[in-house]
Amino acid sequence: MKYTSAGKNEFDKAVIVSGDSDMIPAIEMIKTEYPEKKIGVMVPYGHMAREIRNSADFQLKMKLEHLEKSRLLDKIKTADGVLEAPKNWLPA
């Protein structure tokens, strides 16, 4: 996984996919230190998370279809065998 850095000028806009208010200090630090950078949030589907939404420059709405399109396969073959999603994770 590659991490980008505001300090190295590696982005103009960033989107944080989280509803966790623990991210607010990081958002506020970036906005203070790098005011030209824009920080958005996409709160996971079904969550409110007003505090983190209020700290961001913009918001994106996560829809159920976003989750459905990003879902991994029910079974994934690996060099060591097959990984299977737990039955309670599977769509009804």
Buried (B, 14 or more C-beta within 10 A) or exposed (E): EEEEEBEEEEBEEBBBEBBBEEBBEEBEEBBEEBEEBBBBBBBEBEEEBEEBBEBBBEBEEBEEEBEEEEEEEEEEEEEEEEEEEEEEEEEE
